[in-house]
Amino acid sequence: MTTMRDYFKYILKPNSIYILVAGLSMLVISFSVLGYLFNASQQELETSLLQKAGTAAMFTQGMIDQTASIIISAEEASPIIDQHPEQANKYLKQLASNFSYIKAIAAADEDGHIFATSNVMPSFNVADRPFFTEALEQGKVVVSDSIPDKLDDTIIIAVSKPLYDEKHQFKGVIYALIPLKNLTHLVSSIRLENQETIFLLDSMDVPLIHPNQQLVKSQKPLRTYSELRENHNGQGIHIVNREATKARIMAYDIIPNTNWMVLVSVPRSTAVTFMINNLTWPFVLFLLVSSPIFFLLLKFSITLAKKQNELVENNRTLEKLAVTDGLTGLYNHRFFQETLEKHLKENLDDDPLSLLLMDVDSFKHYNDAFGHQAGDTVLKTIASIIQSNCSKMDIAARYGGEEFVIILPCTNEADAYQKAEKIRTSVEAHRFDGEAEQPMGEITISIGLACYPTHGKTKKDLIRAADQALYKAKFASMKNIVEVYHSVLDELKEDLTRSEKSLINTIKTLNTVIHAKDRYTYGHSERVMNYSLMIAKELGLDKETIRHIRYGAFLHDIGKIEIPGPLLNKPGILADEEFALIKQHPVLGAEIIKSLAPLKAAVPFVLYHHERYDGTGYPYGLKGNNIPLAARIGSVADSFDAMTTERPYKKAKHHKTATEELKAFCGSQFDPQIVKALISALERNNRNVKMI
């Protein structure tokens, strides 16, 4: 057996110089490897802390997202919408019983008075509570910071959302209360090593979870870590107090939307111990004196590399979860917004980019008939169809609810339209369970298409253009179509001064506001414009006159911006004072557009389209040919569309019935020649009226 003495005797022999050189080389390699392992161990510890912070953030976000889904589901329930207290209480109690971590689900009216609750509690006003006011101000699902519960003096977190009726009128707030202790139990399930601690701070730096319970109860903010939220986004490592005996390594993760922060902390001295323990001195000594250890070291390095790869893959998985919609597997809304903005900023050469905004037609009807589980299956199937028709460059995401969106980089309008049609027909061809009960007998989607830079050069403008195109597809047509963004007003901009262009933008904004107040108006204006152009061409009018008629028809209802939304959508007969207000919209509309030179010739259409041929119309009681020709055309087109379109207070008439009614009022309400021209144009084009 060779002893250490024999080994050194051999090493010191003159003919063993090569062995000495080899030994020194091994020593250099060993120290290099040791340095690598030292750094790798430190990174492993930091990665472990980051994983735990990310897991805690994911658990917390998961609880919040699930609670948000619960109150969104509750909002759509008829007992809540109709505000039937007894039924609503029973519904909320049953709903809350399925989720043990929720203390209560309640709904309050617009004045803050609770009208439904899952728990027995005294009636009080919540109008001054943060979850009520924030939901009202932001108009979406919001998560409150920690707040004291007035009923039992515990600390709670509230997830709330505004309540709206079918006309999108604010009716109150629905909210769910989560006791802080339930969130604490969830996060505390994460396995921590020796001396590791976990904190959770809300957006105001108030501790929700902290080893010192007095700090949680006092609800006083801890400003020590505020710089992390202010200066960083997402995950990171931070060293707190760099003094050797007090230094701590902090892994932090910012929770999206809430701006809450998770921190996992360990003393820096523990990190040093952790690294030393991973490298045993016998192993190091053996490495220095024995060349075979080199191969063991290589194997160890490979194992460590695999472990690091696993950690990287885990991080990638967590990152993917953060940008993925949980139901459909597509990207989520946040990732879509960030990606679109990034593409537009990096597109210095103005390469084409297209945006497809899609909406499942009559989806609420399907949900009401078959339930949310069946609705979720439909959404997942449509998401799969969308993904299968996307290339590797395309970014498909769930925009929200039953809406989807696709970013098509380096894609022009023609190619984008072709892809949109392929997706639309694929959805139409798919057989869904229960689709025969849908209004159109099948499940379909409508698609709005907008292109950069033609339809918008900013993210906001491009999304707005795609949304308007989608709205036109759903409300100005028969749904189940692809609609490319187009604005009649954009055609004017080439001949306008800078100030006039600004005014056109203002008019476009007013039009958007009207559509929000009265969803019927947008489709109506488009159809009245089409009918008016058919009449004008049938009468053989010149191109310039037709152009002015086009603008007048498109803007004929713009004066409704001054009419309250509830009045515009009121079913039934209007009171005299209400009808008097409605009759002012032609005058108001003419005042809005007359300051623009290119639109002056369109003023008669807007001002007089409610005058009657026999002089009994409004606003001025003009008669016969004293009514401008454009307005006489508008009167017929406006009335024909009103008769053939479904409204809340009346059923749509068949186009043949409507034309007979036009004939019946020739000479009294309508110019006979205009009625004749419309009927002739409809017969020539063999066109059936589209009813929404």
Secondary structure, 3 states (H helix, E strand, C coil): CCCHHHHHHHHCCHHHHHHHHHHHHHHHHHHHHHHHHHHHHHHHHHHHHHHHHHHHHHHHHHHHHHHHHHHHHHHCCHHHHCCCHHHHHHHHHHHHCCCCCCCEEEEEECCCEEEEECCCCCCCECCCCHHHHHHHHHCCCEECCCEECCCCCCEEEEEEEEEECCCCCEEEEEEEEEEHHHHHHHHHCCCCCCCCEEEEECCCCCEEECCCHHHHHHCCCCHHHHHHHHHCCCEEEEEECCCCCCCEEEEEEEECCCCEEEEEEEEHHHHHHHHHHCCCHHHHHHHHHCCHHHHHHHHHHHHHHHHHHHHHHHHHHHHHHHHECCCCCCECHHHHHHHHHHHHHHCCCCCCEEEEEEEECCHHHHHHHHCHHHHHHHHHHHHHHHHHCCCCCCEEEEEECCEEEEEEECCCHHHHHHHHHHHHHHHHHCCCCCHHHCCCCCCCEEEEEEEECCCCCCHHHHHHHHHHHHHHHHHCCCCCCEEECCCHHHHHHHHCCHHHHHHHHHHHHHHHHHHHHCHHHHHHHHHHHHHHHHHHHHCCCCHHHHHHHHHHHHHCCHHHHHCCHHHHCCCCCCCHHHHHHHCCHHHHHHHHHCCCHHHHHHHHHHHHCCCCCCCCCCCCCCCHHHCCHHHHHHHHHHHHHHHCCCECCECCCCHHHHHHHHHHCECCCECHHHHHHHHHHHHHHCCCCCCC
